[in-house]
């Protein structure tokens, strides 16, 4: 087939041969790009069962829109040859990559998490893969994992079937009970027996792959197919924990659950498995031996992370109160310039988890943590707090407060004073007043405000409405409070930027008015200036935005969002080196799960012509948020500028996958570049790889 053409596809080279077809790399001569062609061999084309299965594979994969599943472009025929075209993934299959002894934990998770995500998406569409194996998993040159080859996949019935229909008879002929389909080393016990299979079967197969990735060898071995099938049915593999003492024990627990012989003993859904894998990334050392090594370098100044306060009231309805108090204490401490405070976005990953002080110190790069509990009963409250040294795990200071709710603010002041004293922090002039300068004096107004916070940061339209109502109630209680106006500004900003209001500019006008009112009322948090700066940048008011960002930084010297705002303003104003410095500070304050800050860093590197660094930073964003369109835009532009056209094309495909109605001209209108030349260069790079 090499050198031949099918329609407008010129076949370049063979990529592989499987049970359901031959796969070739080909040039699409119309669109001037390389694609993969899966061809049904001529000896199979005359078999209606084979043709049906081949067609069904294309239909099923085309129904899946997921960044970790190879995309189908078209189903075609030429000169009696049946084939479909799909995304060409340059890279290596997983079976070529698994090292002797298995992957390090970080690489294990980089592959396992997107693989489980892709499989869960297939199951969500009612599709069971039935042939999971390392050879059907590609890791691209850009590090992206993609699941391939749905040739043996089967759809699960979504409603009672008409077993007399032609369609049902055709599908049953392809996958009738009693036939054994799959690849033996990765089959589930029910597959080996020829029984009906569903998602739990795929969970077992995924478990065998995860075992091999962790240990470097398969869980089941046999010299012949019969011995191998017997091992799948009866044997229990050696423990992952015994083979990989450097892995958290939870890895072994997850894999062991996947490999249970009875389907009902496995994960009920792959989505549940995915959540367990993600928790390992957030909390990788949860059950492993502690290490004396610090994974994130300590800052020069005193450093602290406030872990989520635990609600001990026995009433989940009181969770909002513990969350609100935790947020309040962070809001006080973020104002201290002599303290390096880790953002709540990172400490929030420990919500509901048990974590040692040493582990938190390693992962967050801090010398101390503050942890606490809250128990509320009527108008009484008990708060316990501990300031702990992350090197020794020993408390530096601890206290218990049994008070009335009216004393809540006094308790917060005492906690802050003890932290400042214990860490020997020198307050600069005016900071002491800012720390205690709260604007809600009534605990009832504060309780309403805590409820509003929980609704506001759900980022859901209906809960935003509830947040506005609660903030209005708090304002009626304390009309001179700037705090209610600050968070109304946040709410209106979310309405305008998340597509909840049309036109969005009306919501942004209201956000700006609320922020300005909070500033008039002497907002002690610095947040109003930050919101004002974000809106000013969107409106290309670069100098005003930087002034607002600087004012916000004066009130919030440890706030990563302020640093990110400064970085974005610097980028769009033609000072990308400053953008790099600010973005790195934002990321350092959020060492776990920095949401959009790597995108600010990526843009800065791109503007400086540092295209490899830009691509790496953009991928950092996409690992956290695969649907981040703007990160894919920067990635595509950087790869195009670096001459890596094939990878840039893949990024372009992701732009249209995540934002199907993406228009380059409309995108350009949202980019607040001060210098049109910088924007023109970006657009030129994007157009060069097919963005329109």
N, C-alpha and C positions, 0 to 999 in steps of 0.2 A: 504493500500500500504506500510505502514511502515515495514521495514525489508525485503521487497521483492527486487529482482534485475531485472533491465531491461538492457539487454546486460551486459556491465561491470560497471553499475552504481547501487550501493546499496543504497536504499532509507532510509534516516535517520529520517526525521521529516517533518511535513507539515508546509509550510510557509504561505500559504494563498489560498483562493478559489475565483475565479472571473468568470465573465460571459463567458470567452472563455477558461477556463482551471483551473487546480489545479497546484499549484507550491510547489515543495518539495526540501528540501536540500538532496543531495546525495553525496556519495563518488565515485569518479572515481578511480576504483581499479587499473587501468593501470598506470595512471599518479600520483596516490597518492595525490589527491587534492579534495577539496569539490567544488561542482558545484551546480547550481540550475537547476531543471528539471521542465519544464512546460508541463503538460500532458493533452491531449485532453480527457475528460471523455468518457467512453465507450458508454454512451447513446447518445453522440454527434458524435462519430466516424463514425457511419453509415450514417450520413447526409453529402452529398457531399458539400453543401454550407459551413457547419461548417469546414469541412476538408480544403476546399480551403482558408477560412479566416485564419485558423490556420497556414497553410503553408505560406500564404502571409505575415503574421506578421513576421515569422522567416526570410523570404527573405528581407523584408524591413529593419528590424533592422540590419541584417548582412551587408547591404549596407551602414550603418552609422558607420563611424569610428570617434568617438568623446569621449573624456575623461569623459563626463557627461551623456553618454547614455550607458546603460548596454550592454555588448558585448555578441553576440551569438557565440557559439562554433560549434554546429552541429545540424542537423535535422535527426532524426532517428525513427525507428519503431522496436518493439519487441513484439511478441505474440499478434499481432493485436492492440497494444497500440502505438499511435502516440505521439511523444514528441520531444521537442528540448532542448538542453542543453545551459546554459548561465552562465555568471559570477555570482557567489554568492556574494551578497553585505551584509556584516554584519553591522547592524546599526538599525535605526528606520525610519519609514515612517514619512513624514512631518506632517501628521495629528496627530501623537503622540507627536510631538515636539512643536507645536504652543502654546505658553503660553497665559494665560488669559491677555488681554490687548495688546497682540502682542509682536513681537521681538524688542529689541533695534536696532537702525539703523544699527550698524556695522554687527550684525547677519543677519538682513534683507537682506543687500546687499551681504553677503557671500553666501546666498542661491539664491537670485533673479538673480544675474548676471550669474552664471554658468547655471541656469535653462533656462534663456532666450537664452544663447549661444547654449545650446543643442537643443532647439526648433528651433532656426534659422538654425542650421545645418540640421535638418530634413526637414525644408521647402526648403532649398537649394537643397535637393535631390527630391523635388516634393512631399513630404509626409506631409499630415495633420494628426495630432494625433487624434483629435476628442474626446478624453476622458481624458483630463488633469484634475487632481484633486490631493489633497495632498496625498492620499493613493497610488498614482502611482509615487511618488517622494521619493526616499530613500536618507537619509543622513548617510553615512558610519561612522564607528567608527573613521576613519581618517579624518572626516569632509567633504569628497568629496560628492557632490550632484550628483545623477544619476536619469535620467528619465527612467521609466519602462513602460511596458504594452502598446504595440502598437496594441493590439488586434482589436481595432476599427478604426485603422488608414486607410487612403485612399490616394492613389497616385493621384496627379493632372496630367491631360493629358499634355504631352509635345509637342504633334504634333497632327494633325487631325487624328481621330480614324476611324477604320473600324468597324462600329456598328453592322455589320453582323458576325464578327468573334466570334469563340467560347470563346476566352479569354475575349473579351469585354462583351459578354452576361454573363459570369461567374462573372466578377467583378460587373457588374450592378446588378446582383441578390443579391450580398452581401450588396450593399449600395444604393439601389434604392431610387429615390426621393420620399418623402412622408413618409419614415420610420424615426423614431426618435431614434437616437443612442447617447449614452453618459450617463453622470450622472447628473441628473436634476439641482442640486444646482450650477453646474459649466458649464452648457450649455450656448451657445450663443443664442440670440433671433432667428437667422435663424435655429439653430439646433432644438429649441423647435417647430418651425413651420414645421419642416421636409423638409426644403429647401436645395439646394446644399450648401456645405460649403467649405471653403478654408482657407488659413493662417489667414485672419482676424478673423475667428471664434476661432481659437486657441489663438489669441491675447486677445479676450474677456475672454476666460476661464483662461488664465494666469492672466488677471486683477483681476478676482475674487479670485484667489489664493493669489496674492500680497496684495489685500485688507484684506483678512483673516490673512495673516502674519503680516500686519501692525497694525490692530485693534484688532485681536483676535476673531472676529466673522465674519460670512459670510455676504456679501453685500445684499443677497436676502434671505428672510425667508418665510415660509408658512407651515401651519399645515398639508396640504395634497399635493400630487403631483400636483393637478390642481392649488392650490393656489400658489405653488412654481413657476410653469410655468408662471402664470399670473404676478408674481412679476418680473421675468426675463424680460418679455415683456414690462412691463409698469413702474415699480418702479425705482426711482433714489436713490441710497443709501446715507446715511449721509456722509458728507465730511471727508476724512481722516485727513485733516488739523485741523478740529475741534476736532476730537478724539485724535490726536497725535500732540499736540502743540510743542513737542520736536523734531519732524521731520522737515526737510526742506520742504517748500511748494511745491517744485518740485516733491516730492514723490506723493503728492495728485494729482498734475497735470498729472503725468505719468499714474497713476491708473485710473483717470477720463477719460483720452483719450482712454485707453483700453476698458472701459465699455460703450462706446457710443453704442446706439442701432442700428445705421446704420453702416454697415461694412466700407463704404467709409470714415466715420468720425474717424475711429480708425487709429492706426499706419499702414502705407502702408506695412511695413515689420517689422518682429520681430528684425531684425538687427538694425533698427532705434531705436526701444525701448531699445535694448541692449546698444547702445551708450549713450542714456540718463541716463540709470542706472549707467554706468561706470563713467559718468561725476559727478554723486553724490558721488562716492567713491573718485574721485580726488578733488572735491570741495563740501564736505558734508554740509557745512553751508551756501551755496550761498544765500539762502533766509530765513534762520532761524534767530532767535534773537541772537545778539552777546552775548558772554559769557566773563566773566572776568577771566576765568580759562585758564591757559597756558597748552596745552596738551603735548608739548615737552619742556623739561627742558632747560632753557637758559644756554649757555656757560658762563664761567667766563670772557672771554675776550669780547671786542666789537663784536657784531654779526650783519650780514647784509645778505639780500637776494635781488638780482637785478631781478626785474620782467621783463618779455619780453617788449621791447619797442614797442609802437603802431605806425603803419604806417598811417599817416594822409594825405598822398599825394593824396588819392583818386584813386590811381592806384595800383591794386594788384601786378602788375609787379615789384613794388618797395618794396614788402615785404622782399625780400632778403636783402635789404639795412638796414632796421630796425633790422632784425635778425643778420646781420653781426656786426652792431654797438653794439648791446646788447652783442654779443659774445666777441667783443673786450674789452669792459669795464670789463666783467667778467675775461677775460684773464689778464688784468692789475691787478685787485684786488686780484686774486688768489695767487699772488706773495707776499702778505703782511703777514708776520708771526704773527703780532699782531692783525689780523682780522680773525674772524671765518666767512667764506663765505659759503653760501649754494650753492650746485651744480646747474648748469643749468638744469640738468635732472629733478630736483624737481621743480624749478621755472617755467620750461617750461610747466608744466601742466596748468598754468594760461593763456597760450596763447589764446587770443581772449575772455577771460572771465573778468567779473567785480568782483573784490574781494576787500573786505575792508582791511585796514592795520591791524586791530585787528585779523581778520580771518587768514590772511597770517602769522602773528606773532605767533598765536596759533599753526597752522599746521606745520610751519617750525621751530619753536623754536628760533626766532630771535627777537632782540630788535628794529631793524630798517629795513625798506625796501627802495629801490631806485626804482622809477618808472619814465618813461619818454615817450615822443612822438617824432616822427621824421617826418618832412615834407620837401621833396626835390623837387625843381623846377629848372631844368637845372643844372647850376653850383652853385646855391644857396641852402642853407640848414638852416632849423630852428629846433633846438633841445630844448625841455623843459624837465627839470628834477626836481624831488622832493625827498628829503630825509625825510622819515616820521617815527615818533615814533609809534611803534605798540601798545603801551599801551594806548596812548591818541588819536591816529589817526591824530595828528597835525603835520604839516611840521616843521622840524628842520631847513631846508634850501631848497630854491627853486631858480631856475635860468632859464632864457631863452636866447638862443644864436641864433642870426641871423648873419650868416657869409657866406663866400665863402667856397666851398668844399676844397679849398687849406688849410683852417684853421681847418679842421676836427681833426687833431692830437692835435692842441693847445686846442681845446674844450675838448677833452678827458683828457688831462693833467689837465685842470682846474677843471673838474668834480672830478677826483681822488684826487686832492689837497683839494678840499672842503670837500670831504668825510673824508679824513684823519684828517683834522682840526676839523670838526664837531663831530667826534666820539672820538677825543682826542687819536688817535692811535700813538704810539711811533714807528717810523721806525728804524729798526736796520741798522747797517752799510751796505751800498751797495744797500739797497732796493729801495731807491729813484731813483737811476740810472736804476735799473731793470724795475721799473714801466714805465718809459718813454723810455726805450730802445727798441723801436719798430724798425722793420727792413724794413718796407715798408714806404717810404717817400712820394711817389707820390699818390695822391688820385685816379688817374686812375688805377694804379696797385692795390690799395686797393679795388676799385670797382670790378675789375676782381677777386680778391681774395675772396670777399664776395660771388660772384656768384659761385665760386668753392666750398666754404664751403657748400652752400645749396645743391649742387649736390653730394658732397662727403658723407655727412651724411644721404643721402637717403638710403644707403646700397644696391643700385641696380647696377647691373653690367653695364648696358648701361650708367647710370648717372656717374658711376666712370670714364668711358672713357671721358665723357664731363669734369669732374673735372680735369683730367690730362691735357687736352688741355688748360683749363683756367689757370691752374697753370704754364704751359709752357709759356703762353702769359705773365703772371705776371713776370716770371723769365727773359724773354727777356727785359722787361722794367727796372727791377732792378736785374741784375745778381748776385749781392753780398748779396742778401737777404737770410737769413736762413729759413724764414717762408715758402717759396714755397717748400723747401726741407723737412721741417717738415711734411707738409700735403701731399706731395707725399709719404713720408714714411707711413703715415696713410693709404693712398689709397692702396699701395702695401701690407700692413699688412692685410687689409680687403680682398684683392684678395686671399691671401694665406690661410686665416682662414675661409672664407665664401664659399670656393669651387669654386671660379671664375677662378682659374688658376690650370693647371695640368702640371707638378708636382707643388704642393704648395711651396716647398722649394725654387724654383726659385723666386717667388714673395717675399718670406721672405728675401732672399738674397738682392733683390733690395730695400726692405724696410729698411734693416740694412744699406745699402750703403747710402741711402738718409738721414737717421738719423745721421750717422757719418758725412756726409757732413754738415748738419745743425749745429752739434756741433763744427766742425772746423770753421764755420762762426759765432760762439758765439751766438747760439740760446738763446734769452732772455726769452723764455717761459718755459724752463725745459721739454717740451714735448718730445724732441728728446731722452733724456735719458730714459723717460718712455717707449717709443716704443722699444728702444734698450733692456731694461730690460725684456719686455714681450717676445721678441724673444729669448733672452738668456735663460730664464726659459724654454721655449719650447724645447730648445736644451740641457737642463740639466746642464747648466753652472750656478750653484746655487750661488757661491760666486760673480761671475761677475754680475749676475742679481740683487743681493742685493745691490752691490755698485751702479749700475745704478739707482735702486729705491731710494737710499739715495740721490743721486745727483738730481734726479727729485724732491724729496721732498724739497730740498733746494730752488729750483726755484718755486715750486708749493705747498706751505704748507697747502693749503685748498683743494687740489684736491683729491676727493674720489678714483679715479682710481689709484693714486699712493699708497694710503693706501691699496687698494685691492691687488695691485701687491705685496706690502710688505707682506701682509697676505698670499698670495699664495706661495711666495718664502719660508716664514717661515714654512708653512704646509709641503711643499715638502722637506724641509731641515731637518725635524725632530723637529721643534719648534712650535707645534700647539698652545701652550698658547699664544705665540706672535701673531700667526695667528688670534686668537680670538680677541685680543686687536686691531689689525689693521683692521679686518673686521668690528668691532663695530664702529670704527672711520669713516670708509667709509660709513656705513649705516647712521650714525648721520649726515653726510654732505649731505645725500640724503634722508630726512625723508619721502618724497613722491616718490614712484616708484623707489626704489633702484634695478637696473636691475639684476646683478648677485652676488651682494655682500653677500646676505644670503647664497649662495652656498659655498662661501669661509668659512663663519662661520660654516656651517654644516659640512664641511670636517674637520675643526679644532676640533669640538666637537667629531666627530667620532674617530679621531686619538687619542683623550684623553680617549676614552672609555665612553664618556658621550652620550649614544645612544638616550635617550629621547630628549635631547637638540638638537642633530644632526637631528633627525626626524622633530622636530618643525621648525628648520631653513630651512631644505630642502623644507618643505611644504610652507614656506614663499616665496621661489623662485617660486615654482610651482603655487602659487596663482597669481603671476604676469606673469609667462611664463609657461603655462601648458605643452608645448612641450619641455621643457628643459631636455634633456636626461640625462645629467650628474647629475642634481639634483635628478632625479628618481633613478639613480645608487646609490648615497649616501643614499637616503631614503631606498632603498631596503637593502643595506648592514647594515645600522643602525638597521632596524627592525629585520633583520635576527640575528644580534648579540645580540639583546635584547630578542630573543626567540619569537617574534611576527610573526610567520610564515605566517599566513593567510594574514595579512596586507602586509608583505614583498612580498608575491606572487602577490598581486594586483599591487604593485609598479613595479614588474618585467613585468607584463602585459603592464604597461604603457611604459616601456623601449622599448618593441617591437612594441607598437603602434606608438610611436614617431619616432622610428628608426628601421624599419622592418628588415634591413640587419645587425643589431647589432651583432658583434662578440666580445666575451670577450678578446680573444687574441689580436685582433686589437686595442681594447680599451686600453689594458694594455700598448701597445707600445706608446700610446700618453700621458701616465701619467709620468711626470718627477720626480718621487720619487728618492731622493738621496739614501735612504736605501731600498733595495729590500724587506726587511722583512715587512715593512709597506704595500707595494704593495701586497705581498703574502697574508697578512691577509685580505686585502680588497677583493681579488679575491676568497679566501676561503669562506668568508661570502656570496659572490654573488653566487658561485657555489652551496652552501648549499640550495639555494631556486630556483635552476633550471636555472640560467643564464649560457649560454655556448658560 
